[in-house]
Amino acid sequence: MKKLIALAAFALLGLPAAANDTADNCKAYVAENGGDASGCDCLGAAAAKDAALKEALAAIKTPADLDAASEATKAAVQACFPDNG
């Protein structure tokens, strides 16, 4: 779960963003902190289809924020990063 938290904490760094921004922020976080960015485009696409998810991901600024996120948000992240759970 820690790896999942770290990968998702790229967490859009609180930036309200379009899907590409969501994916780009994810990739930048992974590049800086290590890990697998293969789920970033998936997470960006999911955020583009779901305004509530997009808003929830934009609110995640730290691993603690992700840990406190709703189960639905965590499930969306896990769906995009299945090997990191």
C-alpha positions as CSV (number, residue, x, y, z in Angstrom):
1,M,0.0,0.0,0.0
2,K,2.9,2.4,0.7
3,K,4.1,2.1,-2.9
4,L,0.6,2.7,-4.1
5,I,0.3,5.8,-1.8
6,A,3.7,7.1,-3.1
7,L,2.7,6.6,-6.7
8,A,-0.7,8.2,-6.3
9,A,0.6,11.0,-4.2
10,F,2.1,12.4,-7.3
11,A,-1.3,13.3,-6.4
12,L,-1.7,15.9,-8.8
13,L,-0.2,18.1,-6.2
14,G,-3.4,19.8,-5.6
15,L,-3.7,21.1,-9.1
16,P,-7.1,21.2,-10.5
17,A,-6.3,19.7,-13.9
18,A,-7.5,18.2,-17.1
19,A,-6.9,14.5,-17.7
20,N,-3.6,15.2,-19.5
21,D,-2.4,17.4,-16.6
22,T,-3.4,14.6,-14.2
23,A,-1.4,12.1,-16.1
24,D,1.5,14.6,-16.6
25,N,1.6,15.4,-12.9
26,C,1.6,11.6,-12.1
27,K,4.5,11.0,-14.5
28,A,6.5,13.9,-13.1
29,Y,6.0,12.6,-9.5
30,V,7.1,9.1,-10.5
31,A,10.2,10.5,-12.4
32,E,11.2,12.5,-9.3
33,N,10.4,9.8,-6.7
34,G,10.8,6.5,-8.6
35,G,8.3,3.9,-9.4
36,D,6.2,2.8,-12.4
37,A,4.3,5.4,-14.3
38,S,2.4,2.9,-16.4
39,G,-0.8,3.7,-14.6
40,C,-0.6,7.5,-15.0
41,D,-2.5,7.7,-18.3
42,C,-5.2,5.5,-16.9
43,L,-5.6,7.7,-13.9
44,G,-5.8,10.8,-16.1
45,A,-8.5,9.1,-18.3
46,A,-10.5,8.1,-15.2
47,A,-10.3,11.7,-13.9
48,A,-11.5,13.0,-17.2
49,K,-14.6,10.8,-17.0
50,D,-15.5,11.6,-13.4
51,A,-15.6,15.1,-12.1
52,A,-15.8,13.9,-8.5
53,L,-12.7,11.7,-8.9
54,K,-10.8,14.5,-10.6
55,E,-11.6,16.8,-7.7
56,A,-10.7,14.1,-5.1
57,L,-7.4,13.5,-6.8
58,A,-6.6,17.2,-7.0
59,A,-7.0,17.4,-3.3
60,I,-4.3,14.8,-2.7
61,K,-1.1,16.6,-1.9
62,T,0.6,14.0,0.4
63,P,0.6,10.3,1.1
64,A,-1.5,11.1,4.2
65,D,-4.1,12.8,2.0
66,L,-4.4,9.6,-0.1
67,D,-4.6,7.5,3.0
68,A,-7.5,9.6,4.1
69,A,-9.2,9.6,0.7
70,S,-12.5,7.9,0.1
71,E,-12.5,4.2,-0.7
72,A,-13.8,5.1,-4.2
73,T,-10.7,7.3,-4.8
74,K,-8.4,4.6,-3.5
75,A,-10.2,2.0,-5.7
76,A,-9.7,4.2,-8.8
77,V,-6.0,4.6,-8.1
78,Q,-5.6,0.8,-7.4
79,A,-7.4,0.1,-10.7
80,C,-4.7,2.0,-12.6
81,F,-1.8,0.7,-10.5
82,P,-2.9,-2.9,-9.8
83,D,0.7,-4.2,-9.3
84,N,1.4,-1.7,-6.5
85,G,-1.3,-2.6,-4.0
